[in-house]
Amino acid sequence: MGRFVNTSGGHGKNIACDMRVEHEVRKTKELLSGIGGKMDEKNSQKVVKAQQKLDAVVLNFDQECGVNPQCKTHTKLSSENDVENMLYDLQKINVFQFRAGRQHKAFPDHAKSILEDLDMGKVLTWVQRLVKRFSKSHQTVDEQDESDNEG
């Protein structure tokens, strides 16, 4: 018990005390980095002692100016709208419809289809080799039953 703290109020808004300490350490480091080359023990102690009062001033200033507090939860980004907009644009300009003579100027010598340049005899030989290699290392259920019945 007592290992959580609620810094913003509200039910279920607790954070671990360790996390709270990590936040304070981060703020302290940010303040100390402002000292620059004048960092020594005396100046560091001044900054640390002033930190709580500085936080109060910042909070008060934000409230007076109507600045919303920083969100303390992660948001879930969605690209659904972006994808819908892209698809709409692509369909609008008909990029998926065939147009005779259309080609990209950077690839003038590419075949229109990757299948055009394939030697189907070599493809057949390659597939047969793969089937043989696969069948040597894997038996089907029927082949296992036959070998069990023979033995």
C-alpha positions in Angstrom: 0.0 0.0 0.0 1.0 3.6 -0.5 3.1 2.9 -3.6 0.9 5.1 -5.8 0.2 8.8 -5.9 -2.6 10.8 -7.6 -1.1 14.0 -8.9 -4.1 15.2 -11.0 -7.1 14.1 -9.0 -9.9 11.9 -10.3 -10.7 8.3 -9.9 -8.1 5.9 -11.5 -5.5 8.6 -12.2 -2.9 7.1 -9.9 0.7 6.7 -11.0 3.5 4.8 -9.3 5.6 6.7 -6.8 8.7 5.7 -8.8 7.2 7.2 -11.9 6.4 10.4 -10.0 10.1 10.6 -8.8 11.3 10.0 -12.4 9.2 13.0 -13.5 10.7 15.2 -10.8 14.2 14.0 -11.8 13.5 14.9 -15.4 12.2 18.4 -14.4 15.3 18.9 -12.2 17.7 17.9 -15.0 15.9 20.4 -17.3 16.4 23.2 -14.8 20.0 22.2 -14.1 20.8 22.3 -17.8 19.9 25.9 -17.8 22.8 26.7 -15.4 25.2 25.7 -18.2 28.9 26.2 -17.2 28.1 27.7 -13.9 27.1 24.4 -12.4 28.5 23.8 -9.0 27.0 22.5 -5.7 25.8 25.9 -4.5 24.0 26.8 -7.8 22.6 23.3 -8.0 21.1 23.5 -4.5 19.5 26.9 -5.4 17.9 25.4 -8.5 16.5 22.4 -6.6 15.2 24.5 -3.8 13.5 26.8 -6.3 12.0 24.0 -8.3 8.7 23.7 -6.3 8.1 27.4 -6.4 8.9 27.6 -10.1 6.4 24.7 -10.7 3.7 26.7 -8.8 4.5 29.9 -10.8 4.2 28.0 -14.1 1.0 26.3 -13.1 -0.5 29.6 -12.0 0.6 31.3 -15.2 -1.0 28.5 -17.3 -4.2 28.7 -15.4 -4.4 32.5 -15.8 -3.7 32.2 -19.6 -6.1 29.3 -20.1 -3.4 26.9 -21.2 -4.7 23.3 -20.9 -2.5 21.1 -18.8 -0.3 18.6 -20.7 -2.1 15.3 -21.3 -0.8 12.5 -19.1 -2.1 9.6 -21.2 -0.9 8.3 -24.5 -3.1 8.9 -27.5 -3.8 6.2 -30.0 -2.9 7.4 -33.4 -5.1 6.3 -36.3 -4.1 6.4 -39.9 -7.6 5.4 -41.1 -8.6 8.8 -42.3 -5.2 9.2 -44.1 -5.6 5.9 -45.8 -9.2 6.8 -46.9 -8.0 10.1 -48.3 -5.2 8.5 -50.2 -7.5 5.9 -51.7 -10.0 8.6 -52.7 -7.2 10.5 -54.4 -5.8 7.5 -56.2 -9.3 6.4 -57.4 -10.0 10.0 -58.5 -7.0 10.1 -60.8 -7.5 6.5 -62.1 -4.0 5.3 -61.4 -5.1 1.7 -61.5 -6.7 1.9 -65.0 -4.6 0.8 -68.0 -3.4 3.5 -70.3 -1.6 2.6 -73.4 1.9 3.9 -73.6 2.0 5.0 -69.9 5.4 4.3 -68.3 7.6 5.9 -65.8 10.4 7.9 -67.4 13.0 6.5 -64.9 12.1 2.9 -66.0 11.7 3.0 -69.8 13.1 -0.5 -70.4 11.1 -2.4 -67.8 8.6 -5.0 -69.0 5.0 -4.3 -68.5 4.6 -7.6 -66.7 7.2 -9.4 -64.6 5.9 -12.6 -66.2 7.0 -11.5 -69.7 10.6 -12.3 -69.2 10.2 -15.5 -67.2 11.4 -18.8 -68.8 8.5 -21.1 -67.8 10.7 -24.2 -68.4 13.2 -22.9 -65.7 10.3 -22.1 -63.4 8.9 -25.7 -63.8 12.3 -27.2 -63.1 12.7 -25.0 -60.0 9.3 -25.9 -58.6 9.9 -29.6 -59.2 13.2 -29.4 -57.3 11.4 -27.7 -54.4 8.7 -30.3 -54.4 11.2 -33.1 -54.3 13.2 -31.5 -51.5 10.1 -30.8 -49.5 8.7 -34.3 -50.0 11.9 -35.9 -48.7 11.6 -34.1 -45.4 7.8 -34.2 -45.0 5.6 -37.2 -45.3 1.9 -36.9 -45.7 -0.5 -38.6 -43.3 -1.3 -41.3 -45.9 2.4 -42.1 -46.5 2.9 -42.4 -42.7 -0.1 -44.9 -42.4 1.3 -47.0 -45.3 4.8 -47.2 -43.7 3.2 -48.1 -40.3 1.1 -50.9 -42.0 4.2 -52.3 -43.8 6.3 -52.6 -40.6 
